[in-house]
Amino acid sequence: MTELLVGTKKGLMVLRGSAGRPLAIAGRAFAGEAVEFAMRDPRSGRYFAAVTHGQFGPHLFYADDPTKEWKQAEGPAFPPAANAAVERIWVVEPGIGDGILWCGVAPAALFRSTDGGKSWRLVEGLWNLPERATWEPGAGGLCLHSICPWPGEAKRLAVGISSAGVWLSEDAGESWRRSVGGLVPRYLPEEARKDTHAYCVHNMHRAPRQPRTLYMQFHGGVYRSDNGGDSWNDIGSDRGLPSDFGFPLVIDPHDPDRAYIIPLKADADRVTPDGCVRVYETGDRGNTWVARADGLPRSQAYLTVLRQAFCSDGGKPLGLYFGATSGEVFGSVDGGRTWSTVAARLPPVASVRCGVS
């Protein structure tokens, strides 16, 4: 059975069915509310949903079965001394070690759970950085949206912030250092780039089998790091992409040389280039990119795919799934070679993650 957790602007859709075929809606939760992100922790089987209520704001919920009862977590919430309130919950990421999870929110902050996601505490080392006073929000706000643990090393962590760059910790968040070497903020005048703090990271993932390898979708650029995030190499320019602007990003968990992105035309026109929906794949660490579009709309399809709306199932062959703000969800069961529509006529899709597969 394939299970997709699809966060939409009007609730969480739980899709289930046979791989490679249209999926049915097995359940709907948080009807009418914006579900910004939903995921399943493969270690415990527990599900999480980040929900923004129109009156009561953002809250995190958890459940053992996404089609049944959900419980509200204790947090994430800032302590009184922080003089801040959570505006949006962007991502929940399993950590290294029993019961450890991380959560990224806006305004850019990191929370940690040690009890499997039932309660959360602010990582004060990141929140109290002196540089925070210079951070600037991107178009989606000042948000911590990417969390990259280091497999086998519980204290090593990388996070991506829009638009404050990449931050690395080697002591479980007690201290941090910024790492933006090689990144070029082309959205700024050249004379302003040298001293800027506005490095607008759009998405970042670590290769599980080669942790020193990370891939990034930047605001106008695609990058790879070969040294754990200490520096970055341009892999988007003149390598077969129609555009290097975008948000979605997936790494093949079995092959650190293979990654996938879905480009958008430009920051001023955030739709698929030329009205043609294409997923771009690299099998050589970004030296070249190849379009994968068999089964996807090829004309008059000006779709927008958001930051968290692209995922893999981790299988062999690799299953890939993404959703669009037009309400469609597309899937591939052969590593992106062919695609089909697995769900249609949903509310605008904010996130897609695999549950049971």
N, C-alpha and C positions, 0 to 999 in steps of 0.2 A: 504493500500500500504506500502511495505517496501522499504526504500531508504538507500543505502549505499554510502558513500563517500570514494573512494579507491584512496589513493595517491600512484602513481607508479613512477618509474624512467623515464617514458615517458609520463607524464601527469596525470591529474585527471580524473578518471572514475566515472561517476555517474550511479549507478546501481539501477534499480527500477523493482518492480514486486510484485507478491503475496508471502506472507510469506510461507516458506517451499517448494518453487519451484525455479527453476533456474531464475536468474534475468537478465534482458536485459540491455545493455548499452544505457541509455537514453540521455547521453551527454558526451562529452569529452572536457576538457579545458586544456590550457597550453601544447599543443601538443609538444612532444619532450623535454620538460623540466622536471626536477625532482621536483615532488610535495612531500615534506617531510611529510606534515601533512595537514589534512583538517577536518573541523568540522562545526557543526551548533549550534548556540546559541539558546537553546530552548525557551528562554525568548523573544527574538526579532524576531526569525526566520532567522536571518542573518547568511550567510555562510562565512567561512574563509578558505583560502588556503595559506600555506607557500610554496613558490616556489623558487627554486634555479636555476638561469639561468647560463649557462656555461660561459658567458662573463660578465654579469652585476651583478652576485651574488644573494644573498637572498633578497626577498621582500615578503610582506604580502598583500594579496588581499582580498576583500570582495564583496559579491553579495547578492541580494535578491532571485535570482533564479540561481542555480549553472549551469544550461544549457544555460544561456544567458550571459549578459555583466558582467564582473568583473572590479572593480575599485581598484586602488592601494592605500593602506593606507599610512598615513603620519608616517613613521617609521614601526617597531622599528629601531632606529638608535642612536648610542652613540653621546652625545654632544662632541664638539671639545676638551674640557678639559679632557675627558676620555682617549684620545689617543688610541682608539680602534675601530675596525670595526666588525659588525655582520658577522659571518662566516656561521651560519645556524640557522634557526628558528625551534625549536624543538616542541613546544606545545603552544596552546592557550586554556585558561581555563576560563569559566565564573566565575566572582567573586560574592560577596554578595552585593547587592544594584544595583539600576538602572544604566545601562550603564557601570558597572565596569567589566573589563576583565583583565586577567593577561597573560603575554607571556614570555616563557622561551627560551633563545638562547644560542649559543656558540659564544665567550667564556663566561662561566657561568655568566649570568646576568638575571635580572628580569625587565620586563617593565610592566607598568600599563596604562590602557586606562579608561577614565571616560566618553567617548562619544560613547560607543557602538562599539569600535574597529576601529574608523576612524583615530584616532591619538594616539600616544604612547609616554610615557616619562620613562626614566630610573629610577628605584628604587635605589637611590644613597646609601641608608643605607646598602644594601647588597654589592653593587659594591665597596664601600670604606672600607670594613672590613679590619683591619690590617692583619688578617690571610690569606687574599687572596694571599699574596706573597708565601705562603707555599703550595697552592693548586697545584695538579698535574692532568694532563688529563688522562682519561682512553683510551681504544683503539679507541673509537669513538670521542675523543677530550674532552675538558673541557666543559661539557654541563649541562645546567639546563633543565631537561626533565620532571620533575614531579612537579606539583603544586596542593596543597591540601588546598582549603579554608575550613573554619569551618562554617557549615550551621548555620545561625542566628547570627553569630558574625563576622562582617565585618572586624575587625582588626586582627583576628587570622588567621595565615597562616603557612603552612609547605611546604618546597621545598626540592627536592632531586637532588643532584648534583653528577655527575661522574667526578672525584672521590674525592669529598670533603665532602661527607656525607649528613646528614639531618640538615637543619637549620630551626629554629622556630622563628616566630615574633608574638608579641601580640599588636603591635601598627601600623599595616598596612605597615610594612616594614621599619619603621624608625630605629629600632634596631633589632638585631638578636642574637641568641645563638645556638651553635652547639649541637646536640644530637645524640650520637653514642653509648651510653651505652648498652652493650649486643651484639653489632655487632662484629664479629670475622673475620678480613681480612686474611683468610687462604692462600691467594695468596702471602703473605709476610712471610719471615722467622719469627719464633716465637719471636726471640730476637728483631726484628724490629717493632713489632706490638704495643708496649706500647706507643711509642712517635710518631706514624705515623699520618699524616693528610689524608692519601690516603684511604678513605672509599668509595668503589666503589658501590654506589647505582645504581641499574639497572631500578627500577620502584617502584612507591609508590602510593597508593590510600587510601582515607579515606572512612569509612563506613558512608553514609549520615544519617542514622537513629540512629547511635551511634558514634558521631564524635570523641570520645576518642579512638576508634578502628581504627588503620591503618594497612595495610598489605604492605609488601615490598618484592620484589625480589632483592636479593643482588648478588654480584659477588661471587657465591659459597655460597648459603644460602637462605632460605626463613624465613621471620621474621614477627612477629605481635607485635604491641604496644597496650597496654590497657590503656595508660595514655596520649594520645594525642601526642605521639612521644617522650616523655621524656626518655623512655627506651624501649628496644626491647627484645623479646623472640624468641628463635630458634624454628621454627615449620617445619623444613625441614629434620632434621636428623632422619633416621630410622623410618619413619612414612608412608612408602608405596610409596615413590617417586623413580623413577629409577635414578634421578639426581636432585640435588638442584641448578643447574646452569640454568639460563634462563633469559629472558627479559619480555615476555608478562604477564600481570596480570589483572584480572577483579574481582570486588567485586559485589555480588548481592546487588543492592540498597535497596531491601526490607528486607534483612536478613544479619545482620552483622556477623553472624557465618559462612556464605557461601562465598567461594572465589574459583577462578579458575586460574590455571597457565598452561603453555605449556613448559615443561622442554626441554632443549637441553643437548646433551651428556656431554660436557665439554667446558671450555674456549678455548682449543686447537682444538676442533672438534664440531663446532656449528651447529649440525644437530640433528634431532629427534633421540633419542636413539633406536638402533637396527633397524633403518629404518622403525619404526612403529610410526604413527602419533597418539598421545594420548593427550587429555586434561585431566588434573587432577583436581578433585573437592574435596573440604573439606566442610562438613556441621557442623563441630564441632570446628571451629576456628583454624584448622591446627593440631589438635591432630591426625587425620588420613586423608589420601588422597586416593581417588578412581579413577581409570582410566575410562575415558569416550571415547570410541573409535568406537562405533557402527556406521558404515557408513563412517569412515575415512580409508585412506590407511593403511594397516597393514603389508606390507612387501615391501622391496626395495624402500622405500619412504624416502629419506634422505632430509627432508625439513628444511628450516630455517624460523622462524617466528620472525620478528623484534619487537622492543620495543613497538611501537605504533600500531601494526597491529592486535590487539585483542580488542573487545569491546562488550558491551551488549546494547540492545535496551531499557532496563528499564521496560519491560512489564511483565505481568503475564499471562501465564507462561513466563519465561525469555527467550528472544532471544539472542543468542550468535553468533558472527561472527569473523573469523580470516582469514588473507591472508598470503601467503608464497612468498618468493623470486622466487619460481618456476612459479608464475603467477596464482595460484589457490586461490579461496576464498571459504571457507567452512562455513556452517551455521547450527544452531540448533534452533528449535522453541519450545523445551521442556526442557530448562535448561541444555542442554548438554547430555541428555540421548541418543539421536540419532542425526546423522549428515548427511548432504548431500553436494555435490559440487554445489554452487550457481553461480559460474563463473569460467571460465578456459581460458587459453591461453592469459592472460593479461601480461603486462610487470612486472618486479619484484615489489612486493608490499611492500611499506614502511609504510603505515598506513591504518587503517580501522576504520571508525566511522559511527554510524547511524545518518541519517538525520531525515526525517519524517518517522514515523512508526505507 
